[in-house]
Amino acid sequence: MDADFLIIGGGIAGISAAARLSELGRVIVLEAEDVLAHHASSRSAALYEPRYGASAVVGLSMASGDYFRSLPGVLGARGLMLVGKADGVEAFEHDLQAMAFDRISVAEARTMVPILNPEVVALAGYASHAEDVDTDLLIQGFAREAKGRGAQVLTKARVSAVTKLDGGWRVTSAAGEFTARMIVNAAGAWVDEIARLAGVRTLGFTPYRRSMARIPAPGGLDVSRWPMMFGPGEDWYAKPDAGALIVSPAEEHLMEPHDAWADDMVLAEGLARYEEMVTEPVTRLLASWAGLRTFSPDRVLVIGRDLREPTFFWLAGQGGYGFQTCPAASRLAADLIGGRTPELGADLVAALSPARFG
């Protein structure tokens, strides 16, 4: 066999797993695109907000905190602000409680974000526990760790066939054929497609598009210390980015796996929701793009051996939580593959297992 573990997908899930599994054996990573983290990982809002998501997602995110803080420069101060209108009290209160925000006055909110419109914004909350993630530093750190232990990380290696062998698998890709004892399916929006190629039952993953626009700093202001902002129910958000603002309609539009692009009408609707809350209009876009956030049927990550084919390992369904969960998710994958008792609790491990789908 060419490797012990062949990882399909070089986004944050695949490359973090490569770093962990390189401690246990020979690793090959096959990434379809020209560079690592081309699709969802490179288009992330890049925020560590450990209280965001379903309870199992929160468990993974919370368990990742110590790792993030052990790496200088990976996390940076940001903060998160929730703003709502007077007619949206119920949705505002739900998010305020669910994500452990402190209630603040509109005047206090405007000291942090002076463009908030006091004639529209009636409700505000703030959480200091949300932090920026230096995604490139994290990806490159995992890649260096994996390569330092001999892992092969191959780009331009789109997989076209997966064949079961006695004692392993043969994977045909644009970079050649490779054999391995185990496949780790970390292919993002393509995970069910990889399962079909391998003759493994699909689990029903669904890719959804999310669009983004980068706009100039409103009013020419320094936005570097502004928190990320969003509306109740996450129907838009805005986040400082390299001296500008990223604004998203936060849509979830069902898509087939592909290299996604932004929908102009959807972007316009999201920008209008943002503009309603601020005093500075959007006059132009600097750039726009979109990514695919892929969810399992219950919107929780899937981490574990396939129920019927134990040499096929699922590391999938990261949705919008890939970066903030990757330290604990990749450690769990290595624990399960290596036969070690997971560091995470048994209930959380079960909630993440593909066995929950029968």
Secondary structure as GFF3:
##gff-version 3
##sequence-region A 1 358
A	DSSP	beta_strand	3	8	.	.	.	ID=ss1
A	DSSP	alpha_helix	12	21	.	.	.	ID=ss2
A	DSSP	beta_strand	27	30	.	.	.	ID=ss3
A	DSSP	three_ten_helix	41	43	.	.	.	ID=ss4
A	DSSP	beta_strand	47	48	.	.	.	ID=ss5
A	DSSP	alpha_helix	55	69	.	.	.	ID=ss6
A	DSSP	beta_strand	75	77	.	.	.	ID=ss7
A	DSSP	beta_strand	80	84	.	.	.	ID=ss8
A	DSSP	three_ten_helix	86	88	.	.	.	ID=ss9
A	DSSP	alpha_helix	89	98	.	.	.	ID=ss10
A	DSSP	beta_strand	102	104	.	.	.	ID=ss11
A	DSSP	alpha_helix	106	112	.	.	.	ID=ss12
A	DSSP	beta_strand	123	127	.	.	.	ID=ss13
A	DSSP	beta_strand	131	133	.	.	.	ID=ss14
A	DSSP	alpha_helix	135	148	.	.	.	ID=ss15
A	DSSP	beta_strand	152	154	.	.	.	ID=ss16
A	DSSP	beta_strand	159	165	.	.	.	ID=ss17
A	DSSP	beta_strand	168	173	.	.	.	ID=ss18
A	DSSP	beta_strand	176	185	.	.	.	ID=ss19
A	DSSP	three_ten_helix	188	190	.	.	.	ID=ss20
A	DSSP	alpha_helix	191	198	.	.	.	ID=ss21
A	DSSP	beta_strand	206	215	.	.	.	ID=ss22
A	DSSP	three_ten_helix	218	220	.	.	.	ID=ss23
A	DSSP	beta_strand	228	230	.	.	.	ID=ss24
A	DSSP	beta_strand	237	241	.	.	.	ID=ss25
A	DSSP	beta_strand	244	248	.	.	.	ID=ss26
A	DSSP	beta_strand	253	254	.	.	.	ID=ss27
A	DSSP	alpha_helix	264	276	.	.	.	ID=ss28
A	DSSP	beta_strand	287	295	.	.	.	ID=ss29
A	DSSP	beta_strand	302	305	.	.	.	ID=ss30
A	DSSP	beta_strand	312	316	.	.	.	ID=ss31
A	DSSP	alpha_helix	322	337	.	.	.	ID=ss32
A	DSSP	alpha_helix	346	352	.	.	.	ID=ss33
A	DSSP	three_ten_helix	354	357	.	.	.	ID=ss34
###
